[in-house]
């Protein structure tokens, strides 16, 4: 019974944040694959639809870069939103015990 606060603090401030960070890392990796962001960056200078006919190569590359720019920007915006949401949830989790103590404090 005496060790209960130590066990709680060890769980809440060491073990749980570590697990939460590893979950977020896995989630971010899955989101990057879902949005195809690494593939879009690798193939940025290639044509959008593999158009290699003479005279259309330059146009196809330019159009591919134009379209991919907007797709990459949209993917990055969504990814940044998820990272900010993860940070908010992480800090809310860490501050939850302190918020509970503030709410339970008698007036």
Secondary structure, DSSP 8 states (H G I E B T S, - for coil): -TTHHHHHHHIIIIIHHHHHHHHHHHHHHHHHHHHTHHHHHHTTTS-TT----TTTHHHHHHHHHHHHHHHHHHHHHHHHHHHHHHHHHHHHHHHHHHHHHHHHS--
